[in-house]
Structures are given as C-alpha cells and as structure tokens.
Amino acid sequence: MFPNTIKDEFPTLKSNSDLVYLDSAASTQTHQSVLDRMNKYYEEQRCNANRGDFPISQLVSADIELAREQVAELINAKPEQIMFTAGATEGLNIIAEWYKDAPYVIITEAEHTANILPWIAQGRTIDNGRLIVLPVTERGTLDTNKACELLAKYPNGVLSIHSHSNVTGIGTDYKKLTKAAHDQGIRVIIDGCQTIGTHEFDPFTVDHAVFSGHKMYGPTGIGFMYSRLPYDRFRSVRLGGGSVVSYDLNGNVDFYDGPAKHEVGTPNIAGILGLGVAAEYTNYIGYDEMKKHFTDLDFALSDTDIFNIKGLELVFPNYRQNGRYVYTFNCNGFHPSDVSAYLGTQNIATRVGKMCAHPIVNKLSGGKGLLRVSPGIYNTKEDMNKLSEGLCKAISRLL
C-alpha cells in the first residue's frame, strides 16, 4: 500500500485532510505535478501554440508534442496515433460520426451513456436492428464465447465497448472480442476511461480507443483518442483554424496530415501539458504497484464490517477480488441517496444514482440507483475503516 503521505501530493486532500475521497471512478484527484505544469504555463508561458515564432510559443508548441509522446508511452502507442480531445465523450462522438453509415453497432448493456447516446442519435435502436446489445452474465461479465458467436451475425459493423465498467469495475476480454470482430470485418472501439487510472491498457489491434484526463490523476476538460488507423482517412468532424495547410473560397481545402487534421482551433494548452505530466506520473507509479495497493485496500475492507452490513448488498460479489477496484451496492430497505447524504456529513465522498449508465443500473437496482465506492491510489486503511463506520451508522439510522 502506498504511504499515507501520498495524500499530500494531491492538493484537495492536503487542504482537506479529513476528506475520505472514494469517488475516483467519477474523477480522480489531480496530482500536484500536474497543477505545477499547468500553472507554469499560465504564469510564465501564456501564449498560443503552433502560431508564433517567439521563444515561449516555440517552447509550448514543443511541449504539446512532448505531452503526446508521454501519453503514447503510457499505452505503448506511437505519438502519431494520439489525438487530443476534450475528453472521452467528445472522442466517442467524433468516432460515432465517422461510422454513422455502419450497418450495425454492437454495444453491451453496461456501457456509459457516452457510448450509447451518440449511436441512438443516429436513429439506431434495438427494434430496428441497427443497435445490438450484448447482455452481461449473472457474474457481471460478458460471456465472451457467446459474444463472439453473435458477432458473426453482424459482419462489417462496429463493436463499441468499454474495457472496464464504470458501474462495477469489471473488465471485458476486449482482445478476444477484437480478434473475433476483425474476423468479421467489424471495427472495434474501446472506451478505456475506467481502465487508464487503475489498469494497464494494451491497444492490441483495436481500431480506436478513448480516454479522459480526469480519470488518470490529471485535469478535467482534456482527453485523448488512440487510433490504429491513420487519421488522414477520416473526415474532420471539427472544422476551423489550425487544421489546414491552405484553402480557398472555391472549396479547395488541403488538410494537415495526422492528428493535426482534427485538432482545430486554439487547444486546451494547459490541459494538454497537464495531461502529459499525468501520464508520466501514472507511468512512474506503475500499474503493478497500483495492483498491490488496491489489493491491500480490498483486504482492509474485508477486515471491516462493510460486506456484512444488513441491507447493503455488493453487486456481483463473486468478482470482488479479481482486479475490480470498484465496490457497488444495492440498498435494500433504504435509499442509496440517504446513505450517501449521511456519509457526506461525515466528509466521506461516494457516488450514488445511475452512474451515467442507466440500462445496467436500472436492471440491477430496479430503477432505484446504486451506491458506489471507488478508491484511488491515495486511499488508506484508515479511510476504509472510516467508510465502514460511516456506513454502519447511516444504515442503523435508516433501518
């Protein structure tokens, strides 16, 4: 387990030392080094990028490309395969536009709203057969063999799925699914948001993947897309300055090659620089060490009463100690919002509701919503004890 002093590296936790922050699946805390780099830009290097010949503009422009390299290194990709976006949601919307003419789109019932609504907006539904939904099993996983068989029925479509569920923390075997999909001419899109801050992501042979900085100890409002396929072959969804070499009013447009074709306008410069540092920090911490830390937290939780509290039912308990790192509960006999509100009075931050994943949460909770506990690398055994005590007090008052 990381030392308790790691909390001092995250400003919100340092300034609010009593805060037990257990909502990292929604947004992780931002590391001090990320803020330092962003503040340096605003305090010492404020300028536009890729526009000026003066020293700070050249320096910042070079550092944006350094950030691209840092992000690429985190997922073992090439810098030219990385495109900066406003976050995973924007990335998924862009990709959906690229594949709007696909005959079928295949998702799981446990997807985030950001990986559902862009497809529904194209008029795709279960009823018209243009949206195919893979169910999860009673263990919370996909039946990968059945899924692979289903893919054979929908050739030349799109498979768009998460690598880990933001509701349950349970992962998918996206490598096996990718191979099966490609055998049928199906393009593969991965929502890697819930993976990047806790698990190593291997791009394997997936066609596209999206991520958000605020899930990996970085800033909000910035993310990135990985594409195995060259960006040149895709239409620029966002149009504006910085994306073209030249154009005229007769409609002759010469776009830049690579990610620059799609990264239009003045970018979120501070966010990009911060994202690069966040990627570097994540690499420095290392996913192997994270695994040890989260395993220790699971053991610490097991030493408390949390899994024995009356009325608090862990969703998919059989998958608990299998790299899950997220604990989501049904509340029987009381409402999860009441529990979360009480915990809030104790300065314990958890998530409650439908987690921006309505289909799966409605299925699991009957529409009531769930209570989610999602630790980060800064949480400690003491935090787990405070959570357990807070839950016991809250529920004893509600039952």
NUBA-458025 format. One record per residue (C-alpha): residue in one letter; y, x, z. Coordinates in steps of 0.1 Angstrom, whole numbers, padded with zeros to 4 digits, always signed. Each point is the difference from the previous one (the first is absolute). Layout:
! NUBA-458025
aYXZ...
//
This chain:
! NUBA-458025
m+0000+0000+0000f+0035+0013-0008p+0020+0010+0031n+0023-0026+0016t+0030+0022-0009i-0005-0010-0037k+0020-0031+0008d+0031+0022+0004e-0003+0007-0038f+0007-0036-0008p+0036-0010+0010t-0006-0036+0008l-0028+0009+0024k+0020+0028+0015s+0031-0022+0006n-0021-0029+0013s-0027+0017+0020d-0014-0032+0014l-0008-0014-0034v-0037-0005-0008y+0002-0002-0038l-0032-0015-0015d+0013-0014-0033s-0006+0031-0022a-0019-0020-0026a+0034-0018-0007s+0021+0032+0002t-0006+0033+0016q+0026+0018+0020t+0021+0025-0019h-0004+0037+0008q+0030+0020+0010s-0004+0025-0028v+0003-0029-0025l+0033-0011+0016d+0012+0036+0001r-0005+0004-0038m+0017-0033-0007n+0029+0007+0022k+0005+0034-0015y+0003-0016-0034y+0027-0025+0013e+0018+0026+0022e-0001+0031-0022q-0012-0009-0035r+0013-0034-0009c+0001-0003-0038n-0018-0016-0028a-0031+0017-0014n-0009+0010-0036r+0036-0005-0010g+0020+0030+0011d+0002+0037-0007f+0015+0008+0034p-0021+0017+0026i-0009-0028+0024s-0009-0023-0028q-0023+0026-0015l-0015+0006+0034v-0006-0036+0008s-0015-0006-0035a-0024+0029+0006d-0010-0014+0034i-0008-0034-0015e-0025+0017-0022l-0013+0019+0031a-0005-0033+0016r-0020-0011-0030e-0022+0031+0005q-0004-0007+0037v-0011-0036-0006a-0023+0011-0028e-0016+0026+0023l-0007-0026+0027i-0022-0020-0024n-0013+0030-0020a+0018-0012-0032k+0024+0017-0025p+0038-0004+0004e+0003-0016-0034q-0024-0027+0012i+0025-0011+0027m+0028-0025-0005f+0024-0010+0028t+0005-0036+0007a+0017-0022+0027g-0035-0004+0015a-0035-0012-0007t+0012-0036-0006e+0023+0011-0028g-0027+0022-0014l-0025-0029-0001n+0026-0022-0017i+0006+0027-0027i-0037+0004-0006a-0005-0037-0002e+0026-0002-0027w-0018+0028-0019y-0032-0020+0001k+0013-0035-0004d-0020-0005-0032a-0034+0009+0017p-0025-0029-0004y-0011+0002+0036v+0012+0014+0033i-0025+0006+0028i+0012+0003+0036t-0016-0005+0034e+0008-0029+0024a+0013+0026+0025e+0028+0014-0021h+0036+0003+0011t+0024-0025-0014a+0016+0028-0021n-0033+0002-0019i-0004-0037-0005l+0034-0016-0008p+0008+0022-0030w-0032-0012-0016i+0005-0036+0009a+0035+0002-0014q-0017+0006-0034g-0016-0034+0002r-0033+0014+0011t-0021-0023+0023i-0036-0004+0011d-0001-0033-0018n+0010+0013-0034g-0023+0030+0003r+0026+0027-0005l-0001+0010+0037i-0034+0010+0014v-0003+0004+0038l-0027+0021+0017p-0009-0014+0034v-0006+0022+0031t-0033-0001+0019e-0005-0011+0036r+0005+0037+0009g+0034+0001-0016t-0011+0022-0029l-0005-0006-0037d-0035-0003-0012t+0005+0028-0024n-0033-0006-0019k+0009-0036-0006a+0035+0009-0009c-0012+0025-0026e-0022-0027-0015l+0029-0024-0002l+0022+0026-0018a-0025-0001-0029k+0010-0036-0006y+0037+0009-0005p+0003+0029-0024n+0033+0015-0011g+0019-0015+0030v+0017+0015+0031l-0015+0007+0034s+0029+0001+0026i-0012+0006+0036h+0009+0018+0032s-0016+0031+0013h+0003-0012+0036s+0009-0035+0012n+0033-0003+0018v-0015-0029+0020t-0033+0015+0012g+0004+0037-0009i-0034-0001-0017g-0003+0021-0032t-0015-0007-0034d-0023+0022-0020y+0025+0002-0028k-0017+0030-0016k-0031-0019-0007l+0020-0030-0011t+0021+0021-0023k-0030+0015-0018a-0015-0035-0005a+0034-0013-0012h+0005+0028-0025d-0035-0006-0014q+0013-0035-0010g+0034+0012-0013i+0018-0013+0031r+0031+0018+0012v+0002+0007+0038i+0030-0003+0022i-0002+0010+0037d+0024-0011+0027g-0002+0031+0022c+0027-0010+0025q-0023-0004+0030t-0019+0032-0008i+0026+0027-0004g+0011+0002+0037t-0035+0002+0015h-0025+0009-0027e-0002+0025-0028f+0005-0016-0034d-0020+0013-0029p+0014-0012-0034f-0035+0005-0015t+0003-0016-0034v+0020-0031+0010d+0027-0008-0026h+0029-0008+0023a+0006+0001+0038v+0031-0010+0021f+0012+0011+0034s+0030-0005+0023g+0018+0027+0020h+0004-0022+0031k-0038-0001+0004m-0002+0039+0002y+0026+0010+0026g+0027-0001-0026p+0031-0021-0009t+0002-0036-0010g+0010-0010-0035i-0019+0027-0018g-0035+0004-0013f-0019+0015-0029m-0024-0009-0027y-0029+0021-0013s-0011-0004-0036r-0030+0017-0016l+0013-0014-0033p+0031+0016-0015y+0032-0018+0009d+0012+0004-0036r-0024-0027-0013f+0014-0027+0023r+0032-0021-0006s+0029+0007+0023v+0003-0031+0021r+0032+0012+0017l+0027+0009-0026g+0031+0020+0007g+0016+0034+0002g-0020+0031+0003s-0030-0013-0019v+0011+0009-0035v+0007+0032-0020s+0022-0020-0024y+0005-0035-0013d+0024-0019-0023l+0011-0036-0003n-0023-0006-0029g-0030+0000+0024n-0011+0036-0006v-0012+0012+0034d-0016+0034+0008f-0015+0000+0035y-0007+0030+0021d-0036+0010+0005g-0021-0006+0031p+0013-0016+0032a+0036+0004-0010k-0005-0028-0025h-0003-0024+0029e+0021+0015+0027v+0033-0015-0010g+0034+0000+0015t+0011+0020+0031p-0031+0004+0021n-0005-0003+0037i+0007+0037+0003a-0002+0002+0038g-0031-0021+0000i-0017+0021-0026l+0008+0032+0019g-0012-0016+0033l-0032-0012-0017g-0008+0035-0012v+0004+0013+0036a-0022-0029+0013a-0027+0010-0025e+0003+0036+0011y-0002-0010+0037t-0031-0022-0006n-0017+0029-0018y+0010+0022+0030i-0015-0024+0025g-0031-0004-0021y-0023-0030-0005d-0028+0017+0019e+0021+0003+0031m+0012-0036-0005k-0037-0012-0001k-0006+0018+0033h+0031-0015+0016f-0008-0036-0011t-0036+0004+0012d+0013+0011+0034l+0023-0030+0001d-0030-0022-0008f-0019+0015+0029a+0031-0005+0023l+0001-0037-0011s-0037-0003+0008d+0007+0012+0035t+0024-0029+0006d-0007-0037+0002i+0015-0008-0034f-0033-0008-0018n-0012-0022+0030i+0031-0022+0005k-0009-0037-0001g+0013-0017-0031l+0009+0032-0018e-0024+0005-0029l+0000+0031-0021v-0003-0008-0037f-0031+0017-0016p-0011+0018+0032n-0029+0017-0016y+0023+0021-0021r+0021+0012+0029q-0009+0037+0003n-0003+0007-0037g+0034+0015-0008r+0018-0033+0004y+0030+0010+0022v+0012-0036+0001y-0009-0027+0025t+0006-0036-0009f-0008-0029+0022n-0005-0037-0001c+0015-0018+0030n-0022-0029+0013g+0017-0024+0024f+0035+0014-0004h+0023+0009-0029p+0003+0037-0011s+0038-0004-0002d+0001-0007+0037v-0020+0031+0008s+0022+0022-0022a+0032-0014+0015y-0012+0008+0035l-0010+0035-0011g+0035+0003-0014t+0015-0006+0034q-0021+0030+0012n+0013+0021-0028i-0033+0000-0018a+0003-0004-0038t-0028-0018-0018r-0001-0022-0032v-0009-0037-0001g-0002-0025-0028k-0015+0001-0035m+0008+0037-0006c+0013-0007-0036a-0036-0008-0009h-0003-0037+0002p-0033-0008-0016i-0021+0023+0022v+0019-0008+0032n-0002-0037-0006k-0037+0003-0006l-0006+0021+0032s+0024-0020+0023g+0000-0035-0014g+0037+0005-0008k+0009+0009+0035g+0007+0036-0006l-0013+0032+0016l+0010+0026+0025r-0001+0036-0014v+0001+0033+0019s+0005+0031-0022p+0004+0033+0017g+0016+0031-0015i-0003+0038+0006y+0025-0003+0028n-0019-0024+0021t-0018+0011+0032k-0027-0010+0024e+0028-0013+0023d+0012-0023-0028m-0035-0014-0003n+0000-0007+0038k+0034-0017-0001l-0012-0021-0029s-0031-0012+0018e+0020-0008+0032g+0026-0018-0020l-0026-0021-0019c-0019-0009+0033k+0033-0012+0016a+0011-0019-0031i-0033-0018-0005s-0005-0008+0036r+0033-0018+0000l-0009-0019-0032l-0035-0012+0008
//
